[in-house]
Amino acid sequence: QTLLFMLFLVSYLLTLMGNLVMLLVFRADYHFHMPMYFFLRQLSFLDLCHSTVTVPKMLENLLSESKTIFVESCLAQAFFVFATGGTEACLLAVMAYDRYIAISSPLLYGQLMSNQLCVGMVWGSWGLAFVDALINILLAVNLEYCEDQTLPHFSCELSSLFPLSCSDTSTNFTLLLCSSVLHFFGTFIMIVFSYARIVSTVLSISCTSGRSKAFSTCSSHLTTVILFYGSGFLSYLLPTSGSHLEMMFSLQYSVVTPMLNPLVYSLQNKEMKTTMRRMLRRYINS
């Protein structure tokens, strides 16, 4: 457990450092005051929130002998895990639409993706996810939980909480399944549709260099989508069994993906690498 504590602590510190650096870079250069980077700034903030909801309690449990949590605290953690995860799903769908507009209508990009629209889509993402999480949690609060139960996870998630209840949870499971399908599969379908339109647009470009440049602008977002949905779907939609494989998917979703996102975007974006080098040189010289 000491080894796991050190591993998760380093991962959490890297997540904090990477996403805070991303936020500083986006504020430091006016080149990043455009819709794509506005959404990336929101993604970095979301990753900070999502990790902070789960990892500190996980670190505390790894150091303590009695790994306990109050039911109310567990429900609160489950709410914020669901809300931040749902917001990120919506945000990734919004970012896919942003890439489609940038590639299909580059001359009208600034007009179509106005500041007002971008802010509205971000607030809509937060609002939809929080309402979805609130409905599920309010129904879960009314359940009665048996004493001396073990949660087969590193963090509290609704799907793993329901089996610990002494009440009938069929309505809760149905609501969670429906909201997960509508929320996560709905946003995933929007992403797939946007990328189908992107591929169609790119294939119509006659210049090979133009095609590669268009695809390169989507590579970072596509990597994030694969990391997020690959682990998220398996974590939320598979039956709860408490297996090691299930816990690994849950860890990737809550620990690994928020840590890797800054690395993915910084390594595949020339402007970001240039700005980070300039900021580093300025810091060293000062």
C-alpha positions as CSV (number, residue, x, y, z in Angstrom):
1,Q,0.0,0.0,0.0
2,T,3.0,2.3,0.5
3,L,4.0,1.7,-3.0
4,L,0.5,2.4,-4.3
5,F,0.4,5.6,-2.2
6,M,3.6,6.9,-3.7
7,L,2.4,5.9,-7.2
8,F,-0.9,7.7,-6.9
9,L,0.7,10.7,-5.1
10,V,3.1,11.2,-8.0
11,S,0.3,10.8,-10.5
12,Y,-1.8,13.4,-8.6
13,L,1.0,15.9,-8.4
14,L,1.7,15.4,-12.1
15,T,-2.0,16.0,-12.9
16,L,-2.0,19.2,-10.8
17,M,1.2,20.5,-12.3
18,G,0.4,19.6,-15.9
19,N,-3.1,21.1,-15.9
20,L,-2.0,24.2,-14.0
21,V,0.7,24.8,-16.5
22,M,-1.8,24.4,-19.3
23,L,-4.0,27.0,-17.6
24,L,-1.1,29.4,-17.2
25,V,0.0,28.9,-20.9
26,F,-3.5,29.7,-22.1
27,R,-3.6,32.9,-20.2
28,A,-0.1,34.0,-21.1
29,D,-0.4,34.2,-24.9
30,Y,-3.1,36.0,-26.9
31,H,-2.7,33.3,-29.6
32,F,-4.6,31.0,-27.3
33,H,-7.6,33.3,-26.9
34,M,-9.6,31.4,-29.6
35,P,-12.5,28.8,-29.2
36,M,-10.3,25.6,-29.4
37,Y,-8.1,26.8,-26.5
38,F,-11.0,28.2,-24.6
39,F,-12.5,24.6,-24.5
40,L,-9.0,23.2,-23.7
41,R,-8.8,25.5,-20.7
42,Q,-12.2,24.2,-19.5
43,L,-10.9,20.6,-20.0
44,S,-7.8,21.3,-17.8
45,F,-10.0,22.8,-15.1
46,L,-12.3,19.8,-15.3
47,D,-9.4,17.3,-15.0
48,L,-8.2,19.2,-11.9
49,C,-11.7,19.0,-10.3
50,H,-12.2,15.3,-11.2
51,S,-8.8,14.2,-9.7
52,T,-9.3,16.3,-6.6
53,V,-12.7,14.7,-5.9
54,T,-11.3,11.2,-5.8
55,V,-7.5,11.0,-5.3
56,P,-7.0,12.8,-1.9
57,K,-9.4,10.4,-0.2
58,M,-7.8,7.5,-2.0
59,L,-4.4,8.6,-0.6
60,E,-5.8,8.9,2.9
61,N,-7.2,5.4,2.7
62,L,-3.9,3.9,1.6
63,L,-2.2,5.3,4.7
64,S,-4.9,4.5,7.2
65,E,-5.7,1.1,8.7
66,S,-9.5,1.8,8.9
67,K,-10.5,2.7,5.4
68,T,-13.9,4.1,6.1
69,I,-16.1,6.9,4.7
70,F,-19.5,8.3,5.8
71,V,-22.4,7.5,3.6
72,E,-23.1,11.2,3.1
73,S,-19.5,11.8,2.1
74,C,-19.6,8.8,-0.3
75,L,-22.7,10.2,-1.9
76,A,-21.2,13.6,-2.2
77,Q,-18.1,12.1,-3.9
78,A,-20.3,10.0,-6.2
79,F,-22.2,13.2,-7.2
80,F,-19.1,15.2,-8.1
81,V,-17.5,12.2,-10.0
82,F,-20.7,11.8,-12.0
83,A,-21.1,15.6,-12.6
84,T,-17.5,16.2,-13.7
85,G,-17.4,13.1,-15.8
86,G,-20.7,14.1,-17.5
87,T,-19.4,17.6,-18.1
88,E,-16.3,16.3,-19.7
89,A,-18.4,14.0,-22.0
90,C,-20.4,17.1,-23.1
91,L,-17.3,19.2,-23.5
92,L,-15.6,16.6,-25.7
93,A,-18.7,16.6,-28.0
94,V,-18.5,20.4,-28.1
95,M,-14.8,20.2,-29.0
96,A,-15.5,17.7,-31.8
97,Y,-18.1,20.2,-33.2
98,D,-15.5,23.0,-32.9
99,R,-13.0,21.0,-35.0
100,Y,-15.7,20.2,-37.6
101,I,-16.4,24.0,-38.0
102,A,-12.7,24.8,-38.1
103,I,-12.1,22.3,-40.9
104,S,-15.2,22.7,-43.0
105,S,-15.7,26.5,-42.7
106,P,-12.3,28.0,-41.8
107,L,-13.1,31.4,-43.2
108,L,-16.3,31.6,-41.2
109,Y,-14.8,30.0,-38.1
110,G,-14.6,33.2,-36.0
111,Q,-18.1,34.2,-36.9
112,L,-19.7,30.7,-36.3
113,M,-17.9,30.0,-33.1
114,S,-18.5,33.3,-31.4
115,N,-17.6,33.9,-27.7
116,Q,-21.2,34.0,-26.7
117,L,-21.8,30.6,-28.3
118,C,-18.7,29.0,-26.8
119,V,-19.6,30.3,-23.3
120,G,-23.2,29.1,-23.8
121,M,-22.0,25.6,-24.8
122,V,-19.7,25.3,-21.8
123,W,-22.4,26.4,-19.3
124,G,-24.8,24.0,-21.0
125,S,-22.3,21.2,-20.5
126,W,-21.9,22.0,-16.8
127,G,-25.7,22.5,-16.3
128,L,-26.8,19.3,-18.1
129,A,-24.2,17.1,-16.2
130,F,-25.1,18.6,-12.8
131,V,-28.8,18.2,-13.3
132,D,-28.2,14.6,-14.4
133,A,-26.0,13.9,-11.4
134,L,-28.4,15.6,-9.0
135,I,-31.4,13.5,-10.1
136,N,-29.5,10.3,-9.6
137,I,-28.1,11.3,-6.2
138,L,-31.4,12.6,-4.8
139,L,-32.9,9.1,-5.6
140,A,-29.9,7.4,-4.0
141,V,-30.1,9.5,-0.8
142,N,-33.4,7.9,0.0
143,L,-31.9,4.4,0.1
144,E,-31.1,2.7,3.3
145,Y,-27.6,1.3,3.4
146,C,-26.6,-1.8,5.4
147,E,-23.9,-1.5,8.0
148,D,-20.4,-2.9,7.8
149,Q,-20.3,-3.2,4.1
150,T,-17.2,-3.1,1.9
151,L,-17.0,-0.9,-1.2
152,P,-15.0,-2.8,-3.8
153,H,-13.5,0.3,-5.3
154,F,-10.9,3.0,-4.7
155,S,-13.6,5.7,-4.8
156,C,-17.4,6.0,-4.5
157,E,-19.4,5.5,-7.7
158,L,-23.1,5.1,-7.9
159,S,-22.9,1.7,-9.7
160,S,-20.9,0.3,-6.8
161,L,-23.0,1.9,-4.0
162,F,-26.3,0.3,-5.0
163,P,-25.4,-3.3,-4.1
164,L,-24.6,-2.1,-0.6
165,S,-28.2,-0.9,0.0
166,C,-30.8,-2.9,1.9
167,S,-33.6,-1.1,-0.1
168,D,-34.9,-2.0,-3.6
169,T,-32.5,-0.4,-6.1
170,S,-34.2,-1.4,-9.3
171,T,-35.4,2.1,-10.0
172,N,-32.0,3.6,-9.2
173,F,-30.3,1.1,-11.5
174,T,-32.8,1.9,-14.3
175,L,-32.3,5.6,-13.9
176,L,-28.5,5.4,-13.8
177,L,-28.5,3.1,-16.9
178,C,-30.9,5.5,-18.8
179,S,-29.0,8.6,-17.9
180,S,-25.7,7.0,-18.7
181,V,-26.9,5.8,-22.1
182,L,-28.5,9.2,-22.9
183,H,-25.6,11.3,-21.6
184,F,-22.5,9.3,-22.5
185,F,-23.7,7.4,-25.5
186,G,-25.5,10.6,-26.7
187,T,-22.4,12.7,-26.6
188,F,-20.4,9.8,-28.1
189,I,-22.7,9.6,-31.1
190,M,-22.4,13.4,-31.5
191,I,-18.6,13.0,-31.6
192,V,-18.8,10.1,-34.1
193,F,-21.1,12.2,-36.3
194,S,-18.8,15.2,-36.2
195,Y,-15.8,13.1,-37.1
196,A,-17.7,11.5,-40.0
197,R,-18.3,15.0,-41.4
198,I,-14.6,15.9,-40.7
199,V,-13.3,12.8,-42.6
200,S,-15.7,13.6,-45.5
201,T,-14.5,17.2,-45.6
202,V,-10.8,16.3,-45.4
203,L,-11.1,13.6,-48.1
204,S,-12.5,16.3,-50.5
205,I,-9.2,18.3,-50.1
206,S,-7.0,17.7,-53.1
207,C,-3.7,18.8,-51.5
208,T,-2.0,16.0,-49.5
209,S,-0.3,18.5,-47.1
210,G,-3.7,20.1,-46.5
211,R,-5.2,16.8,-45.5
212,S,-2.4,15.9,-43.1
213,K,-2.6,19.4,-41.5
214,A,-6.4,19.1,-41.1
215,F,-6.1,15.6,-39.5
216,S,-3.3,16.8,-37.2
217,T,-5.5,19.4,-35.6
218,C,-7.9,16.6,-34.5
219,S,-5.3,14.0,-33.3
220,S,-5.0,15.4,-29.7
221,H,-8.8,15.5,-29.3
222,L,-9.2,12.1,-30.7
223,T,-6.6,10.6,-28.3
224,T,-8.5,12.2,-25.4
225,V,-11.8,10.8,-26.6
226,I,-10.3,7.3,-26.8
227,L,-8.8,7.5,-23.3
228,F,-12.0,9.0,-21.8
229,Y,-14.7,6.9,-23.4
230,G,-12.6,3.7,-23.5
231,S,-12.3,3.6,-19.7
232,G,-15.5,5.5,-18.9
233,F,-17.8,3.2,-20.7
234,L,-16.3,0.1,-19.2
235,S,-16.2,1.6,-15.8
236,Y,-19.9,2.8,-15.7
237,L,-21.8,0.4,-18.0
238,L,-20.3,-3.0,-17.1
239,P,-22.0,-4.8,-14.2
240,T,-20.4,-4.2,-10.8
241,S,-18.3,-7.2,-9.8
242,G,-15.4,-5.7,-7.8
243,S,-12.9,-7.4,-10.0
244,H,-9.3,-6.1,-10.4
245,L,-10.0,-5.3,-14.1
246,E,-13.0,-3.2,-13.2
247,M,-11.0,-1.2,-10.6
248,M,-8.2,-0.7,-13.2
249,F,-10.7,0.9,-15.6
250,S,-12.0,3.1,-12.8
251,L,-8.5,4.2,-12.0
252,Q,-7.6,5.0,-15.6
253,Y,-10.8,7.0,-15.8
254,S,-10.2,9.0,-12.6
255,V,-6.4,9.1,-12.3
256,V,-4.5,8.3,-15.5
257,T,-6.6,10.2,-18.1
258,P,-6.5,13.6,-16.3
259,M,-2.7,13.2,-15.9
260,L,-2.2,12.3,-19.6
261,N,-4.4,15.0,-21.2
262,P,-2.0,17.9,-20.7
263,L,0.8,15.7,-22.1
264,V,-1.2,14.7,-25.1
265,Y,-2.1,18.3,-26.0
266,S,1.3,19.9,-25.3
267,L,3.3,17.3,-27.2
268,Q,1.0,17.5,-30.3
269,N,0.7,21.3,-30.5
270,K,3.6,23.3,-31.8
271,E,2.2,26.7,-30.6
272,M,1.9,25.3,-27.0
273,K,5.5,23.8,-27.1
274,T,6.9,27.2,-28.3
275,T,5.0,29.2,-25.7
276,M,6.1,26.8,-22.9
277,R,9.7,27.0,-24.0
278,R,9.5,30.8,-24.0
279,M,7.9,30.9,-20.5
280,L,10.6,28.5,-19.2
281,R,13.4,30.6,-20.6
282,R,11.8,33.8,-19.1
283,Y,11.5,32.0,-15.7
284,I,15.2,30.8,-15.8
285,N,16.5,34.2,-16.8
286,S,14.5,36.0,-14.1
